[in-house]
Amino acid sequence: MAHQFDPERLHWLSERLCLPEPPLAVFYTNTKPVEGFTPCDERQACIFAHLRKLRKHGGAAFFDAEHASCGGGAYFLGFSEPWPSQPYFVSTGIPGQMEGERYIKTPELAMKFNEESRPLPATGKYCVFKRAPDLAEGEEAEVVIFFAPPDVMAGLMGLVSFASETFEAVRAPMSSGCGAAVSWARREAQSEKPKAVLGGFDPSVRPFLEPNTLTLSMPTKLLEDMLRDAPQSFLTAHAWTHLRKRICE
């Protein structure tokens, strides 16, 4: 289920955290965006290559089943099933045919991973990414993605725990960059107590992220709770005020 967060509260949080950039909102729609860009005419590249362009210039980046940038992107955005050789691609490869990424020890384990981490199906023809403050009326984010360095990430992760009232409020599953940023966060939205998802650890996505940047994704409902509770949290206390001076320099 998608939600609409309060932009004024998001602005307050951004200022208090000294966010280096606005978070990205993700939603599905059957209406093709009038403006924005899609990888339809570009060479195959990581989805994060397109998101880097979006993060820098704004607008919208959108993907569909035929234009998802790469096979993994199509899968983790919910547009397709794994291709037949995918378990070999992420593990051992196939001698004489395909080099494996060796992120998973065996093809059998890769198939088990696929079963346990299966993305939710896309709920619209297009998966759209926009800067959260740029959402138009009627556009409701399903997932929100923060891009942040360690000091800022400390504030975000602490606030997730504060708002969710649990001590294991963030998970960091083995995943591709887009899997952690979108797929796992969408799965968390189905939970009674959703968690945020720390990502950006995939070596294949690292070239498309700054050296000191990770991602933190969450269902928008969890962000709403964070925005509601932030003024009562440690973000207004001494420890964060002291650290904030270093972040904002």
N, C-alpha and C positions, 0 to 999 in steps of 0.2 A: 504494500500500500504506500502511495506517495503522500508526502506532507508538504506544507508550505511554512517555512520558518519566518520569524520576525526579522526583517532586514535591519532595523535599528538595534536590536539585540546583537545581531551578527557583527554590526559595525563596532559596537562597544567591545565585544570579545576580540575582534581583530586588533583594535587599538591597545587593549590590555595585554594581549599576547605579543604585540609587535609582529604580527604575521608578515612574512616577506612578500606574500601575494595572496589574493583571495582564493578560497577553496573552489573546486570545480563541482558543479552539480550535474548529476546524471539522471536522465529520464528517457522513457521510451514513448514513441508516438507513431501514429500512422500518417502524420502530415509531414511531408518533406520540408525541412527548413528553407525559408526563402533565401537567407543569407548564411554564409559559413562555407566550410570546405569539407571535402570527403576524398578518400584516396582512390577515387574511381579511375583517374588518369595518371596516377603516379606509380612508380615501381613499388613492389612489395616492401613494406617496412614495418617496424614495430609500431603498434598503436601509440606508444609513448612518444614517438617522433612527431606525430600529429598533435598530441597533447602539448608537447613542448612549444609548438607554434601557437597553439591556443593560449597557453599560459602567458606567452610573451606579447601577443597582439590582440587577444580577445576575439570576440565573434562567437562562432559555434563550430565544433567538429562533430560530424555525424557519420555513422556507419550503418550498413545493412548487410544482408546475407551475402550479396555479391561483392560488396565493397567493404570488407572488414580489415583490410590491410594485410593480414596474414591468417593462416589456418588456425593458429592458436587464438588469435583475436576473435575470429568467428565463433569458435567454440566457447570461449569464456564470456563472451557477450550474450550467449544463449541463442545464436543463430544456426548452429550446426552440431552434429555429433563429431566425436574424434574421427579423423581419417584412419583407414585401416593400419597404416604403418606408424601411427602416432606413438604407440607404446614403445616401439623400437627407436623412434626418433629421440625421445626424451631419455632413453636408457642406453642400450649397448650399440644401437645401430644395426645395420645388416651388412655383413662383410661383402665387399665388392659392389655394394649398391648405395649405401647411405651411411654417413658418419653419425654416430649417436652423440647427443649432448651430455650424456652420463650424469644427469641430475638425479636419476633413480637407478638403483643397482641392476634390476632385471626388467624385461618386458612384462613379466607376470606381476611384479610389484607396481609397475606403471598402470596396468589394467585395474589393479585394486585401488590405486590412487584415483583413477577416473571414476570408479563406482562411488567412492567415499566423498568425492568433491564435486560431483556432477552439478554444473551450473543450472540455475533455473532457466526455463525457456524465455526468450525475448517476449515481451508483452506488447510489442508494436513493431512496425516494419523498420523503424529507425531508432538507433540508440544515439542520443544526443548528449554532448558534453558542452557546458557553458560555465563561465564564471558565475558563481552563486549570486552575486549582487546584480547580475545582468538578466536574471530570469524574467521573462515577460509575464504579464497577467495570464493566468491559466496554466502556466508551466510549473509543475510541481515535481520537485526532485525526489527520486527514490533513494539515491545514495549521494553522499557528499564526500569529496576527497580533499584532504589537506596535504600540502607539500611543505615540509618544514625541516630545519636543521635541529640538532639535538636539544639545544636550550629551549626552543619553542615547543618541540615535541614533548619535553618534560611537562610543560604546562598543559598541553592538550591531553596527555595520558593521565595526568593527575586529575584533571577535570572530568574525564570519562569515569574514573573510579568514584569521584565525589558524587556525580549526578546519578550514577547507576546503583550506588550504595552496595557495591560489591568489591572484593579485593582481587579479583581476577577478571577485570573488565576489558582487557585487551588481549587478543590472540594474535599469533604470528605463524600461521600455517605455511608449510612448504607450498609454494605456488609461483606461477608466472607473475609478472608485474600487473597485467590486466586482471588476472585471476584474483589477486589480493585486493586490488583497487575496486573491482566491480563485483565479480562473481561471489566471493566469500562474503562481502558486505551485504549483497542481496539475500544470501542464505541466512545471514544473521537477522535480517528483518522478519524472518518467519519465527524467530524465537520469542518466547515470553520475556526473557531477559537478554536482549541483544547486546553483543559486544562490538567494540571497534576492532578493526583489523590493521595491524601494522604490516607494511609491505615495502617493496622496493629493494628486496634482497636478491632477486633473481639476477645473476651475472649478465644475462642476455639483455636485461632492461637497464642496467647501470649506465651504459654509454649515453642513454637518453635522459638521465637525471644528473643533476649537479653532484659533485663528490660528497657534499655534506648534507644531502637531502634524502629523506625517506618519505613514504606516504602513510597517512592514517585515514582509513575509510570507515564510514559508518552509515547505518540506515538513518534517514533524516529524522525519524522519531527520536533517536538517541541524541542527535544534535539539538533538537528542540528542548530536551531535558537539560542538556548542558547549558544552553542559552538561558533557560529559566533559572538555573541554580548558580550560575557563575558569580553574580554579585555577592553571594553569601559564602563563596569558597575562598581558598587560600590566595586566589588571584588579587585580593585586596589586602592581604596580610604582609608582614615585614619580609619574609623570606623571598616571596615572589617580587615584591617591589625592589629589593636589592638586586636580584638576578635580572630583572627587567631593564635596569640601567645598562647592563652589559649588552643585552640583546638589542636595545634601541640605539646604541652608539653608532 
